[in-house]
Amino acid sequence: MYLLYNKKKLEIEDCTTFGSRLKGFMLQKKPIEKGKRFPKCNSIHTFFMFQQIDVIMTDKNNRIIKIYPHLKKRRIILPKKNIYYTYELPINTCQHYQLGDYLKIES
């Protein structure tokens, strides 16, 4: 699946298994070039991560409710209301979005 933004496509991995949800971007030293989507996830942490990420949290319809640009390592986003999807994205991806925008996802 792909996130469409600014006339670009960003590959998104759907993290639905226990292992993929647990790992996320932890312990990854290579630059992050694709995103991850976590369904039914309203909180995350960035412990054991080596680089900053952008985080976008949306409802079931992919309407943006929270944006966290340049989230540093060793941070926690506590549970938020009305969040269904959490997207972990490469740095500077969320600069193209504002609260209330809809993410465009293509299969």
N, C-alpha and C positions, 0 to 999 in steps of 0.2 A: 504494500500500500504506500501511497505517496501523499505528502502534504504539499499543496500548491500555494506558493507565495511569491510575489514580486516576479512573475513570469518564470519561476524556477520550480523544480520538483525536488523534494527532499524525501529520501526513502525513510519509511517509518516501520519499525518492527513492533508487532502487536505482542505484548508480554502477557500471556494468558496462563502459562504453566507456573507451578510453584518455583521452579528453578530460575526461570527467566525473570520473574517478578522479584525474586530475592536478589539476584545479581545486578540487574540494571547496568549501570556503568561503573560499578565498583571494581577497583583494581585494574582498570583499563588505562594503560600509559599512552597508547596511540591517540593521536588527535581524533576527536569525535566527529564523524562525518555523516552519521545518520541519526535519526531520532528513535525514541521508544515511546510507546503508548501503553499506559496501564489502566485497563478498565476497572471500574468499581474501586478506585483508589483516591482518597481525599487527603493523604498526607505522605510525605517522603522525608528521607534524610540524605545527606551527602557525605556520610562517614565513609572512609576507605576509598574516596575518590581522589584523583590526582589533578583534576582540572575543574574549572568552573563550567556551569551549564546554564541554559535558559530553561525555565519551567513555565508551562502554561497549563492552567486547570480550567476545565470546561464542564458544562452540563451534558446531558445525554444527546442533545442536538448540536454539540460542539460550539456552543456560544461561550465565549471567553468570560470567565468570572474572576480569575486571579492571574496575574502575570508576575513572574519573578525573574528579572533579567540579571545575568551575571551572578548566579547563586554560587557562593564560595563553598569550598569543601568544609566539612565538619559543621554543617548547618542542619536545622530541623524545620520543616514546615508542619506545624501541628494540624490536626484534622479541621477541615473547613466544611461548612454546610453547603448543600446543593451541588457538590462536585461529583462528577461521574468518571470523567477521564482526566488523567494527569499525563502530560507530555513532557518528556525530558529531551531537550533539543540542543544542538550545537550552539555555541556562544553566538550572539548577535542575530539569532533567528527571530526572537520575539520583538525586535525593534520595528517590525513591519505591522504590528497588531496593537489594538487598543481594547480596553474593556468593552464588552458588548459585541465585538466583531465575531464572525463565525469562521471557524477553520474550515478550509476546503480540503476534503480528503478524497482521493481517487484510488480505486482498487487496482 
